[in-house]
Amino acid sequence: MKKIVCLGSLNLDHVYQVDHFVRPGETLNSAGYSVGCGGKGLNQSIALARAGAPVMHAGKIGHDGAMLRDTLMRAGVDVSLVTEGNTPTGHAVIQVDAKGENAILLFGGANREITEVEIDSALDAAEGGILLLQNEINSIDLVFRKAHERGIPVAFNFAPFDPEDAKQLPLGLLSYLIVNEIEGAGVAGVEDPKAILVALKSNYPECRVILTLGKAGSAFLDDDGAMVMLPPYPAEVVDTTSAGDTFIGYLFAGLLEGMALKEAMELATRASAITVSRPGAADSIPFRSELA
């Protein structure tokens, strides 16, 4: 089986339970505190591994990031391309209030310090497979161009979405673009799901676009230009934190196994339904055996 290399973010999530969000000039006691593993890159690598795909994670941590590397290793991810630098590990400071709302302060840290040498190492490893990216590391445009020159298929999850990146990134070099409704509308300039898919296909004809629609499921255009809708599986929603990352991991695990796109998306939809029924981020991602 081909392998997939995820060149992506690794974050430490510092979560504080508070009565209300800190106001300017205020000092507030926290009722609870925890540290967890996060970053869209880490979550998607774990989803791939739990789906049974051979996955290698390429990324960067600081001296404080061993917990992230260990978590990936325990999940069965190859971490030989996770490097350690002098910049602190990327992290998020997350306030969760009494109503369950959150406020997040994000620091890119080592995620924004990936060198061209490290990029080249990830591309070497992805030869003959697929390179998976999210928008949480530096030099995304350089990765696109280098991978295209080598003929390496690139899958890009445009999250978090940045309007300036949408103007500058060479999205036409991609093999796969995965966006939700807000991200897709930001790239395409239209809001209707069918119109988003048609516009993106027109702008990037060599790229297969997968549109996730939350409670409405997901969609893509078939070879005749017709929109194919996949409804969500019924689930009692507890926490949607890693639903999108689970979907992407299982989607590409299916594609690596030789599934048609619709079949792989159905697999991904089943996995996401399990994820949203559980609390937590990476911990909520199911193992393949749970989908039987």
URDAKA-V130264 format. One record per backbone hydrogen bond with DSSP energy under -1.0 kcal/mol. CO is the residue of the C=O (numbers start at 1). NH is the residue of the N-H. E is the energy in kcal/mol with one decimal. If there is no record, write none. Layout:
co=CO nh=NH e=E
co=CO nh=NH e=E
//
This chain:
co=3 nh=130 e=-1.5
co=4 nh=56 e=-2.2
co=5 nh=132 e=-3.0
co=6 nh=8 e=-1.0
co=6 nh=58 e=-2.9
co=9 nh=42 e=-1.4
co=11 nh=38 e=-3.0
co=12 nh=92 e=-2.5
co=13 nh=36 e=-2.4
co=14 nh=94 e=-3.3
co=15 nh=34 e=-1.9
co=16 nh=96 e=-2.9
co=17 nh=31 e=-2.8
co=19 nh=98 e=-1.1
co=23 nh=26 e=-2.4
co=32 nh=17 e=-2.3
co=34 nh=15 e=-2.9
co=36 nh=13 e=-3.1
co=38 nh=11 e=-2.6
co=39 nh=43 e=-2.4
co=40 nh=44 e=-2.4
co=41 nh=45 e=-2.2
co=42 nh=46 e=-2.3
co=43 nh=47 e=-2.3
co=44 nh=48 e=-2.3
co=45 nh=49 e=-2.3
co=46 nh=50 e=-2.8
co=47 nh=51 e=-1.4
co=48 nh=53 e=-2.6
co=49 nh=52 e=-1.3
co=50 nh=288 e=-2.4
co=54 nh=4 e=-2.2
co=55 nh=78 e=-2.3
co=56 nh=6 e=-2.7
co=58 nh=8 e=-1.6
co=59 nh=83 e=-2.6
co=61 nh=85 e=-2.8
co=62 nh=65 e=-1.7
co=65 nh=68 e=-1.3
co=65 nh=69 e=-1.3
co=66 nh=70 e=-2.6
co=67 nh=71 e=-1.9
co=68 nh=72 e=-2.0
co=69 nh=73 e=-2.2
co=70 nh=74 e=-2.4
co=71 nh=75 e=-1.3
co=72 nh=77 e=-2.4
co=73 nh=76 e=-1.5
co=78 nh=57 e=-2.6
co=79 nh=82 e=-2.0
co=81 nh=59 e=-1.3
co=83 nh=61 e=-2.4
co=88 nh=110 e=-1.8
co=90 nh=12 e=-2.1
co=91 nh=107 e=-3.1
co=92 nh=14 e=-3.3
co=93 nh=105 e=-2.5
co=94 nh=16 e=-3.4
co=95 nh=103 e=-2.1
co=96 nh=18 e=-2.7
co=97 nh=100 e=-2.0
co=101 nh=97 e=-2.4
co=103 nh=95 e=-2.9
co=105 nh=93 e=-2.9
co=107 nh=91 e=-2.1
co=108 nh=111 e=-1.7
co=109 nh=112 e=-2.0
co=110 nh=113 e=-2.0
co=111 nh=138 e=-1.2
co=115 nh=119 e=-2.1
co=116 nh=120 e=-2.5
co=117 nh=121 e=-1.9
co=118 nh=122 e=-1.9
co=119 nh=123 e=-2.2
co=120 nh=124 e=-2.5
co=121 nh=125 e=-1.9
co=122 nh=126 e=-1.4
co=126 nh=129 e=-2.8
co=130 nh=5 e=-2.7
co=131 nh=155 e=-3.0
co=132 nh=7 e=-2.1
co=133 nh=157 e=-2.8
co=139 nh=143 e=-2.0
co=140 nh=144 e=-2.4
co=141 nh=145 e=-2.1
co=142 nh=146 e=-2.7
co=143 nh=147 e=-2.7
co=144 nh=148 e=-2.2
co=145 nh=149 e=-2.2
co=146 nh=150 e=-1.3
co=147 nh=152 e=-2.6
co=153 nh=131 e=-2.5
co=154 nh=175 e=-2.2
co=154 nh=176 e=-2.1
co=155 nh=133 e=-2.6
co=156 nh=178 e=-2.6
co=157 nh=159 e=-2.8
co=159 nh=135 e=-1.8
co=162 nh=166 e=-2.0
co=163 nh=167 e=-1.2
co=164 nh=168 e=-1.4
co=165 nh=169 e=-3.1
co=169 nh=171 e=-2.1
co=170 nh=173 e=-2.0
co=171 nh=174 e=-1.8
co=175 nh=208 e=-2.7
co=176 nh=156 e=-2.2
co=177 nh=210 e=-2.7
co=178 nh=158 e=-1.4
co=179 nh=212 e=-2.5
co=180 nh=184 e=-3.2
co=181 nh=185 e=-2.0
co=182 nh=186 e=-1.9
co=183 nh=187 e=-1.9
co=184 nh=188 e=-2.9
co=185 nh=189 e=-2.6
co=192 nh=196 e=-2.7
co=193 nh=197 e=-2.2
co=194 nh=198 e=-2.5
co=195 nh=199 e=-2.7
co=196 nh=200 e=-2.5
co=197 nh=201 e=-2.2
co=198 nh=202 e=-2.2
co=199 nh=203 e=-2.4
co=200 nh=204 e=-2.6
co=204 nh=207 e=-2.0
co=208 nh=177 e=-2.2
co=210 nh=179 e=-2.2
co=211 nh=219 e=-2.5
co=213 nh=216 e=-2.2
co=214 nh=217 e=-1.8
co=217 nh=213 e=-3.5
co=218 nh=230 e=-3.2
co=219 nh=211 e=-2.7
co=220 nh=228 e=-3.5
co=222 nh=225 e=-2.1
co=226 nh=222 e=-2.9
co=228 nh=220 e=-1.6
co=230 nh=218 e=-2.0
co=240 nh=243 e=-1.5
co=242 nh=246 e=-2.6
co=243 nh=247 e=-2.3
co=244 nh=248 e=-2.1
co=245 nh=249 e=-2.4
co=246 nh=250 e=-2.6
co=247 nh=251 e=-2.4
co=248 nh=252 e=-2.2
co=249 nh=253 e=-1.7
co=250 nh=254 e=-2.2
co=251 nh=255 e=-2.1
co=252 nh=256 e=-2.3
co=253 nh=257 e=-1.3
co=254 nh=259 e=-2.3
co=255 nh=258 e=-1.5
co=260 nh=264 e=-2.5
co=261 nh=265 e=-2.5
co=262 nh=266 e=-2.0
co=263 nh=267 e=-2.0
co=264 nh=268 e=-2.2
co=265 nh=269 e=-2.3
co=266 nh=270 e=-2.0
co=267 nh=271 e=-2.0
co=268 nh=272 e=-2.3
co=269 nh=273 e=-1.7
co=270 nh=274 e=-1.2
co=271 nh=275 e=-1.9
co=272 nh=276 e=-2.4
co=275 nh=278 e=-1.8
co=276 nh=238 e=-3.9
co=276 nh=239 e=-1.9
co=281 nh=284 e=-1.5
co=282 nh=285 e=-1.5
co=287 nh=290 e=-1.7
co=288 nh=291 e=-1.8
co=289 nh=292 e=-1.1
//
